[in-house]
Amino acid sequence: MLTRRRALALAAALSLAPLTPALAQSVTLRSADIHPDGYPTVEAVKYFGKILDEKTNGKYKIQLFFSAQLGQEKETIEQTRFGVIDLNRVNTAPFNNLIPETAVLGLPFLFRSVDHMYKVVDGPLGGEIAKAFEPHGLIVLGFFDSGARSIYNSKRPIKTLADMKGMKIRVQQSDLFISMINALGANATPMPFGELYSALQTGLVDGAENNYPSYESVKHYEVAKYYSLTEHSMAPEVFVMSKMAWDKLSPGDQKIFKEAGAAATLKMRELWAARDAEAKAKVVKGGALINEVEKQPFIDAMKPVYDKFVTSEKMKSLVDRIKATQ
């Protein structure tokens, strides 16, 4: 894991030619992602680079570091803020303490559907949230999709709140997710994602929550075949640029970057929809049993979670306006 000192050392190493035209008069921009090559977010950033190359006649090139080559998201966020990395695709969760507006996007059952989420982040509210990144050294170029997260387990289908009672459910290291699972009557168990397969296999935990591609890619359906469509979280991800790099662009180039970011966002969502459908088909073929959930009691159980995490008038207003978006 990168420390602040190591991040600064990396800055020195990578800044031998930061945003400096090379012999061919091109500028190389460094972009980070924790996902592997071929993942929808990675392919979308490649598409972003292709558009930049075409619209600027080769002036800008993207050097993409995937598979967490530059560190996990928490470290790459810091590097991007300080200009070590020029571009970054990150989940909104690691921003929650830094940018309170992003915590709203992760609230359970906030979005009625993926289309509802798109309408919010692509509209004025999305622009308002994007603006909140700027004082922290970041420019938002697009809101990517990360799918609907649902609960899966090895015990039984979850159809009602009563089915959750006493289950040990793995969650990411997030106070919000811990509170959410506990409020549903289960026992939230924070655990690194890489340890989850064996934990499910041995019964250390009964289940977890995630989207179809994650459930499929690490074969959790082999050891937890019940996938219940709670769809409790549809938090988007963000594609950001270091403001230090952004400020070096001409107004004309800034416009091109914004246009390329919008196009890459649409491309990512298209790739994600295909990946999501493919993953669903694979887990069903592999023996997963998918069931609908009576959602309203789950939604009602979230009141103490909202009371705990939506504390300011600004956040309350944002939640209300998101819910009112049609």
Buried (B, 14 or more C-beta within 10 A) or exposed (E): EBEEEEBBEBBEEBEEEBBEEEEEEBBBBBBBBBBEEEBBBBBBBBBBBBBBBEBBEEBBBBEBBBEBEBBEBEBBBBBBBBBBBBBBBBBBBBBBEBBBBBBBBBBBBBBBEBEBBBBBBBEEBBEEBBEBBEEBBBBBBBBBBBBBBBBBBBBBBBBEBEBBEEBBBBBBEBBBBBBBBBBBBBBBBEBEEEEBBEBBBEEBBBBBBBBBBBBBBBEBBBBBBBBBBBBBBBBBBBBBBBBBBBEBBEEEBBEBBBBBBBBBBEBBBBBBBEBBEEBBEBBBEEEBBBEEBEEEEBEEBBEEBBEEBBEEEEBEEBBEBBEEBE
